[in-house]
């Protein structure tokens, strides 16, 4: 049985829930999941609806989009309607630290994440054997000061040729150019430890251990041209015990990165994230 997902963000006004429900049920669709939220401070309404086809045959998503376009016209209104059963095409980017990559690939293989990973792109060769053992294309783009622009051009070519809908930076330790960030706006998710800007550079968890921090965490967010300041999708935090070694703190930090990134990717793939301004609403 086919399903569709509708997400809506618009200025709040009476009758929105009824209007969406009437639209869905009036087209032989049954609502199986519905979440809505009104931001009273901003006067903005957010909604996510999952509906399934009552009759035999697939949902005609293109026809539904055209029909919803007619009734959704209005100032500052954003909406999206997609086939819920389709697997979005994803590229994962990684450098030398492979914990997030390995976690994402495992979740995809075990159906925890419904995605089609078309390639893994890296500026190192460390994870080539792992990726290719899973039948996924491994693309090596070495990056230095002189080759950065060429590597980004090749990435854009890959995204266009493979019709990639999401790029995941799974500890990819290169800063994307503002032009690339703008080109892929809303389609790139990054993960980093949440101790910025206190502990920058190499070995941040060792720095945190030396300072005796009591918490470590990770932040997953959309990438923008403002470094590490894009809209936050998900965060994870864990307490640090005084008896932990520096290695144990680093291991705990890697776990938080895996969890935060996996959740953020899942929310995006399931069309649960609505961005408005510099914030996100995640309708779980």
C-alpha positions as CSV (number, residue, x, y, z in Angstrom):
1,X,0.0,0.0,0.0
2,X,1.5,3.3,-1.1
3,X,1.8,6.4,1.2
4,X,2.4,10.1,0.8
5,X,3.8,12.6,3.3
6,X,2.7,16.2,3.3
7,X,4.5,18.9,5.3
8,X,3.2,22.5,5.6
9,X,4.6,25.7,7.1
10,X,2.6,28.9,6.9
11,X,1.2,31.8,9.0
12,X,-1.3,30.5,11.5
13,X,-5.0,31.0,10.8
14,X,-8.2,29.2,11.8
15,X,-9.3,26.1,9.8
16,X,-5.9,24.9,8.6
17,X,-6.1,21.4,10.2
18,X,-9.6,21.0,8.7
19,X,-8.5,22.2,5.3
20,X,-5.6,19.7,5.1
21,X,-7.7,16.9,6.4
22,X,-10.5,17.6,4.0
23,X,-8.0,17.7,1.1
24,X,-6.4,14.3,2.0
25,X,-9.6,12.4,2.8
26,X,-11.4,13.8,-0.2
27,X,-8.9,12.0,-2.5
28,X,-9.4,8.5,-1.2
29,X,-6.5,8.7,1.2
30,X,-6.6,7.7,4.9
31,X,-4.6,9.7,7.4
32,X,-2.4,7.3,9.4
33,X,-0.2,9.9,11.2
34,X,-0.6,13.6,11.9
35,X,1.4,16.1,13.9
36,X,0.9,19.8,14.1
37,X,2.5,22.7,16.1
38,X,1.7,26.3,16.4
39,X,4.4,28.7,17.3
40,X,2.4,31.3,19.1
41,X,5.3,33.8,19.4
42,X,5.9,33.8,15.7
43,X,2.2,33.2,14.7
44,X,3.3,30.3,12.5
45,X,1.7,26.9,11.9
46,X,3.5,23.6,11.1
47,X,2.0,20.3,10.1
48,X,3.1,16.9,8.9
49,X,0.5,14.3,7.6
50,X,1.1,10.7,6.4
51,X,-1.7,9.2,4.4
52,X,-2.1,5.9,2.6
53,X,-4.1,5.0,-0.5
54,X,-7.4,3.3,0.3
55,X,-7.9,1.9,-3.2
56,X,-5.5,-0.4,-5.1
57,X,-2.7,1.3,-7.0
58,X,0.0,3.9,-6.2
59,X,-0.7,7.4,-5.1
60,X,-0.4,9.9,-8.0
61,X,1.9,12.3,-6.1
62,X,2.3,14.6,-9.1
63,X,-1.5,15.1,-9.4
64,X,-1.8,15.6,-5.7
65,X,0.9,18.3,-5.8
66,X,-0.9,20.2,-8.6
67,X,-4.2,20.0,-6.7
68,X,-2.6,21.1,-3.4
69,X,-0.8,24.0,-5.1
70,X,-4.2,25.5,-5.9
71,X,-5.5,25.5,-2.3
72,X,-2.1,26.4,-0.6
73,X,-1.4,29.7,-2.2
74,X,-0.7,32.4,0.3
75,X,2.1,34.6,1.5
76,X,5.1,33.0,3.3
77,X,3.7,29.5,2.7
78,X,6.0,26.5,2.3
79,X,4.9,22.9,1.7
80,X,6.2,19.6,0.4
81,X,4.4,16.5,-0.8
82,X,6.4,13.3,-1.4
83,X,6.0,9.6,-1.9
84,X,6.8,8.1,1.5
85,X,7.9,4.7,0.1
86,X,10.6,6.1,-2.2
87,X,14.2,5.9,-0.9
88,X,16.0,9.2,-1.2
89,X,19.4,9.1,-2.9
90,X,22.2,9.9,-0.5
91,X,25.9,10.6,-0.7
92,X,28.0,10.3,2.5
93,X,31.3,12.2,2.9
94,X,34.0,11.1,5.3
95,X,37.7,11.8,6.1
96,X,39.7,9.6,8.5
97,X,37.3,9.1,11.4
98,X,34.8,6.4,10.3
99,X,32.5,5.8,13.3
100,X,29.6,7.9,11.9
101,X,30.1,6.4,8.4
102,X,30.0,2.8,9.7
103,X,27.0,3.6,11.9
104,X,25.0,5.1,9.0
105,X,25.9,2.2,6.6
106,X,24.8,-0.3,9.2
107,X,21.5,1.5,9.8
108,X,20.8,1.6,6.1
109,X,21.6,-2.1,5.6
110,X,19.3,-3.0,8.6
111,X,16.5,-0.8,7.3
112,X,16.7,1.6,10.2
113,X,17.3,4.3,7.6
114,X,15.3,4.1,4.4
115,X,17.9,5.5,1.9
116,X,19.8,4.6,-1.2
117,X,23.4,5.4,-0.6
118,X,24.7,5.9,-4.1
119,X,28.3,6.7,-3.1
120,X,30.7,7.5,-0.3
121,X,33.1,10.4,-1.1
122,X,36.3,10.8,0.8
123,X,39.5,12.9,0.7
124,X,41.4,9.8,2.1
125,X,41.5,6.1,1.2
126,X,41.1,4.7,4.7
127,X,37.5,3.5,4.3
128,X,37.6,2.3,0.7
129,X,37.6,-1.4,1.6
130,X,34.7,-1.1,4.0
131,X,32.6,0.8,1.6
132,X,33.2,-1.4,-1.4
133,X,32.6,-4.5,0.6
134,X,29.0,-3.3,0.9
135,X,28.6,-2.9,-2.8
136,X,28.7,1.0,-2.6
137,X,30.8,3.1,-4.9
138,X,33.8,4.8,-3.2
139,X,34.9,8.1,-4.7
140,X,38.3,9.4,-3.8
141,X,38.6,13.2,-4.0
142,X,42.0,14.3,-2.5
143,X,41.8,17.9,-1.2
144,X,44.5,20.5,-0.7
145,X,44.6,24.2,-1.2
146,X,45.1,23.9,-4.9
147,X,42.5,21.1,-5.5
148,X,39.6,22.2,-3.3
149,X,37.6,23.9,-6.1
150,X,38.1,20.9,-8.4
151,X,36.9,18.5,-5.7
152,X,33.8,20.5,-5.1
153,X,33.1,20.6,-8.9
154,X,33.3,16.8,-9.0
155,X,31.0,16.6,-6.0
156,X,28.4,18.8,-7.7
157,X,28.7,16.7,-10.9
158,X,28.1,13.5,-8.8
159,X,25.1,15.1,-7.1
160,X,23.6,16.1,-10.4
161,X,24.3,12.9,-12.3
162,X,23.1,10.6,-9.5
163,X,20.1,12.9,-8.6
164,X,21.3,13.0,-5.0
165,X,18.8,14.5,-2.6
166,X,21.0,14.5,0.6
167,X,24.7,14.9,1.3
168,X,25.8,13.7,4.8
169,X,29.1,15.0,6.2
170,X,30.0,12.0,8.5
171,X,33.0,13.7,10.0
172,X,34.2,15.1,6.7
173,X,37.0,17.4,7.9
174,X,36.9,19.9,5.0
175,X,35.0,23.2,5.1
176,X,32.6,23.6,2.1
177,X,32.8,26.8,0.2
178,X,30.0,29.4,0.6
179,X,29.1,28.9,-3.1
180,X,28.7,25.1,-2.6
181,X,26.7,25.6,0.6
182,X,24.3,28.0,-1.2
183,X,24.0,25.6,-4.1
184,X,23.0,22.7,-1.9
185,X,21.1,24.6,0.7
186,X,18.9,22.4,2.9
187,X,20.4,19.3,1.4
188,X,23.6,18.9,3.5
189,X,23.8,17.7,7.1
190,X,26.9,18.0,9.2
191,X,27.9,16.6,12.6
192,X,30.3,18.0,15.1
193,X,31.0,17.8,18.8
194,X,29.0,20.4,20.7
195,X,31.9,21.9,22.7
196,X,32.6,24.5,20.1
197,X,34.0,27.1,20.3
198,X,35.7,26.1,23.6
199,X,37.7,23.2,22.2
200,X,38.7,23.7,18.5
201,X,41.1,21.9,16.3
202,X,42.6,18.5,16.7
203,X,41.8,16.2,19.6
204,X,38.9,18.2,21.1
205,X,37.9,15.4,23.5
206,X,41.4,15.3,25.0
207,X,41.1,19.1,25.5
208,X,37.8,18.5,27.2
209,X,39.2,15.8,29.4
210,X,42.1,18.1,30.5
211,X,39.5,20.7,31.5
212,X,37.5,18.2,33.4
213,X,34.2,18.7,31.5
214,X,31.2,16.9,33.0
215,X,29.2,16.7,29.7
216,X,30.1,15.8,26.1
217,X,27.7,16.1,23.2
218,X,27.2,16.4,19.5
219,X,25.2,18.7,17.2
220,X,23.7,17.7,13.8
221,X,22.7,20.6,11.6
222,X,22.1,21.8,8.1
223,X,25.2,23.3,6.5
224,X,25.2,27.0,5.6
225,X,27.9,29.4,4.6
226,X,28.2,30.4,8.3
227,X,30.5,27.7,9.6
228,X,28.8,25.4,12.1
229,X,25.9,27.8,12.6
230,X,23.2,26.2,10.3
231,X,19.8,25.3,11.6
232,X,20.1,22.6,14.3
233,X,18.2,19.3,13.7
234,X,19.3,17.1,16.6
235,X,21.6,17.1,19.6
236,X,22.8,14.4,22.0
237,X,24.5,14.8,25.3
238,X,26.1,12.4,27.9
239,X,27.5,12.9,31.3
240,X,31.3,12.4,31.9
241,X,32.4,10.6,35.1
242,X,35.5,11.7,36.9
243,X,36.9,8.2,36.7
244,X,36.8,8.1,32.9
245,X,40.1,8.2,31.0
246,X,40.7,10.5,28.1
247,X,40.1,7.6,25.7
248,X,36.8,6.8,27.4
249,X,35.7,10.4,27.0
250,X,36.6,10.4,23.4
251,X,34.7,7.1,22.9
252,X,31.6,8.5,24.6
253,X,31.9,11.6,22.3
254,X,32.0,9.4,19.2
255,X,28.8,7.6,20.4
256,X,27.0,10.9,20.8
257,X,28.1,11.9,17.3
258,X,26.7,8.7,15.8
259,X,23.4,9.0,17.6
260,X,22.8,12.7,16.8
261,X,23.7,12.3,13.2
262,X,21.6,9.1,12.7
263,X,18.6,10.8,14.2
264,X,19.0,13.9,12.1
265,X,19.4,11.9,8.9
266,X,16.3,9.8,9.8
267,X,14.2,12.9,10.5
268,X,15.3,14.4,7.2
269,X,14.6,11.3,5.2
270,X,11.2,10.9,6.7
271,X,10.3,14.6,6.0
272,X,10.0,15.4,9.6
273,X,12.1,18.6,9.5
274,X,10.7,22.0,8.6
275,X,13.2,24.9,8.4
276,X,12.0,28.4,9.0
277,X,14.7,31.1,9.3
278,X,17.6,29.8,11.5
279,X,15.5,27.3,13.3
280,X,14.0,23.9,12.7
281,X,10.7,22.3,13.8
282,X,11.0,18.5,14.0
283,X,7.6,16.8,13.9
284,X,8.2,13.5,15.5
